[in-house]
Amino acid sequence: MKAPQKTEAEKRAERLAKALRANLGRRKSQSRGRDAVTAEHPETAKADAKMPQDDSE
C-alpha cells in the first residue's frame, strides 16, 4: 500500500522544519565555539561583548 501523496503545504512545512533544524545546529555550534574562546581568553570576552553588531544586510 502506498503512502498518500503529500500536499504542497506539507512538503513546504517539512522543508521549513528541516531548514530550522539545520539553522539551530549552526547556531549551537557557533555558540559552543564562542564559549570555548571565552573560556580560553576571558579578558577578551568583555571587549567582544561591547563591540557593535553588524546588522547590515
BELMO-V826969 format. One line per field, one symbol per residue. psi: psi as a letter, one per 20 degrees, with the letter a starting at -180 (. if undefined). burial: b if it has 9 or more other ideal C-beta (glycine too) atoms within 8 Angstrom, else e. A space follows every 10 residues. Layout:
# BELMO-V826969
psi: ???
burial: ???
This chain:
# BELMO-V826969
psi: pqqqqqrhgg gghggggghh gggggggggg ghghhgghhh mhhihgghhi pqqnjp.
burial: eeeeeeeeee beebeeeeee eeeeeeeeee eeeeeebbee eeeebeeeee eeeeeee
